[in-house]
Amino acid sequence: MSFTFLNAQIRDFKTFNFKKADSIALALKGESLTNLPELSYKLTHELHTDVERFRAIYRWVCANISNDYTLYLKNNRKRQRLKDDSIKLAAWNTKFRTKLFKRLLNKKRTICTGYAYLVKTLANFANIECEIVQGFGRVSTTDIETLDLPNHSWNAVKLSGKWYLCDPTWASGIPNPTTNKFSFNYNDGFFLANPKLFAINHFPVEKRWWLLDDNQAPSFEEFLRSPVLYGNAYKHLNLHKTPLMMHHTIKPFQKIAFKYHLKNTVSTTSVTLGFDNGFGTWKDQPTSISINDKFLDFEHQFNQTGFYDVHFYLNDDLISTYTVEVKK
């Protein structure tokens, strides 16, 4: 299995128009999973390139498979209880996998493993090399204190001789944080994403799936210290450059610098910070902002002591979260 990446991402295919692939995928909405070779053929036979064929498969999965977040939480709790007993953990994993794929085929409901399996299987039937990547995923609700077992799966796909990363689970939509009810809301940013951006909240078990040079891949400790990235980050950013850590301790009147590479140019007025110090919440413009050749740089000065959750918004879309402790 050869590995060519050189920061492989969606911009490698900027001359491609995925309109036909997307229309085929959406026209086949509601198709059954009882015959996966036939479904793969229906999705791909009218398309002429592997990237378009893969796009149709990926788009169909994201539009038809629901994220069963309650099932994910149940599995996560069970695996945590069994993590010190490898025999019982292996037995549970086998039992759960059977239940998981039965639910996927019968109800089109699954968790990340099922999404990644379905994308890989449909792609393989179309003679596209695609793999499941096991690893750790971080979202705003992830408890990093107990993050000691792999908790997420995604895909790597080989197109035009290069490997690319995508996350069909997070692309398909989001569960309601209160009810866990899932809503479809496709996020195209997770399709052939920039590996450097992907690395902030995806940590593969196998190093080869970083698709980064060895000196660019973070350690697990660095991964755990990273900021929280939201789905909107993949819509708006090519790269999150700084801050590299979520938590910062500074003195009054010190500044923190923020730097991002944007997909599209924005106005400075679209950049806002949200603050929560435990007593109230408010929004404000950064202390200084500059945008140059799609590089967004800004700084914010913290004058008052306290502990702050700091949220970065772009056009009212929540991009990332950091914490700042200001003390003398």
C-alpha positions, -999 to 999 in steps of 0.1 A, spaced: 0 0 0 18 31 -12 14 65 5 15 97 -15 -1 127 1 18 160 0 -10 176 20 -36 161 -2 -70 179 1 -101 190 -18 -83 218 -36 -65 192 -57 -99 188 -75 -108 225 -77 -115 221 -115 -140 194 -108 -178 200 -107 -195 176 -83 -230 187 -93 -238 155 -113 -224 133 -85 -244 151 -59 -276 150 -80 -273 113 -85 -268 107 -48 -297 128 -38 -320 113 -65 -313 78 -50 -324 90 -15 -342 62 3 -324 33 -16 -322 1 4 -290 -14 19 -300 -49 10 -278 -51 -21 -247 -30 -16 -230 -39 -50 -261 -28 -68 -263 4 -48 -227 12 -55 -233 6 -92 -264 29 -93 -244 56 -76 -213 54 -98 -220 39 -133 -228 73 -149 -197 90 -136 -163 90 -153 -137 97 -126 -129 80 -93 -133 113 -74 -168 119 -88 -177 82 -81 -164 85 -45 -182 118 -41 -216 102 -50 -210 74 -26 -199 97 2 -228 121 -4 -254 93 -4 -242 79 29 -242 114 45 -278 120 33 -293 86 42 -276 73 74 -286 87 108 -262 90 136 -274 70 166 -257 90 193 -275 73 221 -261 40 209 -226 56 207 -229 68 243 -240 33 255 -211 16 237 -187 42 251 -198 37 287 -196 -1 284 -161 0 269 -150 22 297 -162 -3 323 -145 -31 305 -112 -14 295 -91 -32 321 -104 -67 311 -92 -73 275 -111 -106 271 -145 -91 282 -138 -60 261 -131 -81 230 -163 -101 236 -183 -69 239 -168 -54 208 -178 -86 188 -213 -86 202 -218 -49 197 -205 -50 161 -232 -75 152 -259 -54 167 -244 -23 151 -245 -36 115 -279 -51 120 -292 -17 130 -274 -1 100 -289 -25 75 -324 -25 89 -329 10 102 -301 31 85 -290 41 119 -254 37 131 -224 53 147 -190 63 132 -179 27 126 -210 20 105 -205 52 85 -169 43 78 -177 7 69 -204 17 45 -183 43 27 -154 18 24 -177 -11 12 -195 10 -15 -162 25 -26 -145 -9 -29 -174 -23 -50 -167 7 -73 -130 -4 -74 -119 26 -54 -93 19 -27 -107 31 6 -99 22 42 -114 26 77 -93 47 100 -96 40 138 -86 66 163 -96 93 187 -120 122 179 -125 153 200 -156 174 201 -168 200 226 -184 173 248 -154 150 249 -140 143 283 -103 143 277 -97 130 312 -112 96 302 -101 96 266 -79 64 268 -97 42 243 -102 49 205 -137 65 202 -140 74 165 -137 61 130 -134 78 96 -121 71 61 -90 74 39 -95 71 2 -70 68 -27 -78 91 -56 -55 98 -86 -26 81 -68 -29 101 -35 -46 94 -2 -72 117 12 -92 120 45 -129 124 51 -153 120 80 -188 109 69 -201 108 105 -194 144 113 -203 155 78 -238 140 79 -253 162 107 -253 167 144 -272 152 174 -291 177 196 -269 180 228 -299 178 250 -321 151 234 -294 133 213 -319 134 184 -301 135 151 -307 160 124 -293 158 88 -272 189 81 -245 181 55 -211 197 60 -189 196 29 -158 207 48 -152 171 60 -148 159 23 -112 155 14 -102 177 43 -68 193 49 -48 168 70 -33 196 91 -68 209 100 -81 173 105 -52 166 129 -66 190 155 -95 168 164 -87 134 148 -59 113 161 -54 80 142 -42 49 159 -19 40 130 6 68 122 4 63 85 -31 78 84 -20 112 95 -11 119 59 15 143 73 52 143 75 64 128 108 75 162 122 40 176 115 20 150 134 12 160 170 19 137 200 -12 124 219 -5 149 247 -5 178 221 -37 164 206 -54 165 241 -42 201 247 -55 213 213 -84 238 210 -120 226 204 -129 228 168 -165 228 155 -179 217 122 -180 253 110 -142 253 112 -142 229 82 -166 251 63 -145 283 67 -109 273 74 -81 258 53 -59 258 84 -60 266 121 -25 280 129 -26 295 164 -33 292 193 -20 256 193 -34 249 228 -69 253 243 -58 266 277 -38 297 284 -26 314 316 -17 350 312 -13 382 333 -36 412 331 -32 434 299 -14 406 280 -26 396 246 -33 363 229 -26 360 191 -50 341 168 -41 331 132 -61 312 106 -59 305 68 -94 311 54 -111 294 24 -126 327 14 -119 363 22 -142 378 48 -146 413 62 -131 423 96 -166 430 109 -175 393 105 -149 384 132 -162 383 168 -152 367 201 -177 354 226 -168 354 263 -182 335 293 -166 341 328 -191 322 348 -210 353 357 -221 365 323 -217 361 285 -210 388 259 -194 393 225 -168 418 214 -145 426 185 -108 415 189 -84 442 200 -68 442 166 -76 424 132 -59 421 99 -68 400 68 -41 396 41 -43 370 13 -69 349 32 -47 349 63 -67 361 93 -47 375 122 -61 391 153 -51 397 189 -72 402 220 -60 419 252 -74 406 285 -75 433 312 -94 418 340 -85 388 362 -107 358 359 -113 325 340 -128 329 305 -142 306 279 -134 323 246 -153 314 215 -143 325 180 -171 333 156 -170 340 119 -202 354 103 -220 342 135 -207 306 129 -189 291 160 -155 281 148 -134 272 179 -132 275 217 -103 283 241 -99 290 278 -80 319 293 -71 323 329 -60 359 337 -42 361 370 -17 384 387 
